[in-house]
Amino acid sequence: MRGANSEKNNRGDAHFVRVKSLGLTWHLDGAGFVCAIAYGVLAWFSLQPEFLSLGLFYGLLSICLAATLVAFRGASEQPLTPLRLLLWAGCFHVIGVLGDPLWEDDFFRYLWDGYRFYETGSPYGIAPATFFGDGTIPTIFQGLLARINYPDVQTIYGPTLQYTFLLSHLLSPATVWVLQLLYALVDMVLILLLLRLASIRWVLLYAWSPLVIKELAFTAHPDGVGVLLLMAALFCRQQKMYAIAAGLLALSVGAKVFALLLVPFVLWRLSLRYWVIFALVLTALYGPFVWLGASDTGGLLVFTKEWQFNSSLYALLLQWFEPLSVKLMLGSVFLGVYIGLFWQHSKAANWQMPRGDIIFGVFLLVAPVVNAWYLIWLLPFAVIFPRLWSWTFSVSVLLSYAIGINMDSTDVEPFLMPLWAVLLEYGAVLGAVCLDIWIRATGCNCFSGSAVTLNKSSS
């Protein structure tokens, strides 16, 4: 009798677990369905000739955010399978690819660069404005040319990205959907990689992130390419595949100079030959373009010298100091934090995943320009080292689209944010930082079970 009762209880427990798992599965799928509907509505409006209202944009993304948080809160390790996470993430990316870019026109430059790369072997050295009135430019590319922003500035995009622009041109010239599809696929590969590095529940926050879907799938920003290469380099470094790590790191730097910030952390304690591999790959990327007379440095110099947008400390200090003085002060602050982080990293007995969240977070805090898609560089580290401030920033940075032209406002300059938007954006981040400090001080287990999964066995 005792054995029969035990078997009955076991069957009852198994049934309870199946029912609970099924309930959580429907819970997750329901949240995914809500997100898919909201992204679908956003994609439909993006295709309409009418001006998309900022209120509708924020409303739909708020629905996606709320559904994502519901899925994150209700999911546990067992019912939240990688397949289900990937299926829903793939669905959101496909919807984004079917829509048109939102609030951005940078893709016209990407398509133009791809055309110039194909025609001349290099997209560098000549600003688009040089071709105004040039009758030899095909009509379809004249249309692109007329819509490029800052046409008097040479391209700022690195050679790794230029090859993706060239690929897009070869597949379908002057059409953005190829870039959207390419960068969506790249992001799906990044999600697969993150599943090897961190808790699946935190990967869900990245895979379903409204910022990620908007910036990569809808708007076709290429930063995901550099981020994937950087995270792949870190993964290979962790797995002791040092030569591959060095090569991938160089490719990431060739995508965007942001990746330079992680170079010392990846190559530290490696022999000279891996530094040589890094240098050779970087030389192979830039060499052909430099040989032809130019690279991305010309445009980057203009960018770093003259541009300012959505900055926090930089904009604040400009009220009292000259731009150069502010850059020197904030640069010194960042350098101090950076050296401190590297010193901690170098003291560890075994190689550890660097705190890229803090490095990129402080960098964005002092930067003169903080575009929303820059947060893509921070978010994979927010998956590995989850903190409230980093995920809050990934939401509040979307307020950077609240500029005069998008608000159809006559009171705010077309490409400036109103003061309330800046205060709300960075005020939310500051509040989240304070809450993180309180959580750490009180020993709250809000982020337990979410650290790097591979560090336990890394060396």
Helices and strands as residue ranges (DSSP letters): H 2-46, H 54-74, H 82-98, H 106-120, G 128-131, H 139-145, H 159-171, H 177-197, H 200-207, H 210-212, I 213-218, H 223-238, H 242-255, G 257-262, H 263-267, H 272-291, H 297-306, H 313-317, H 323-347, H 356-366, G 372-377, H 379-384, H 388-396, G 397-401, H 404-407, H 419-442, G 455-457
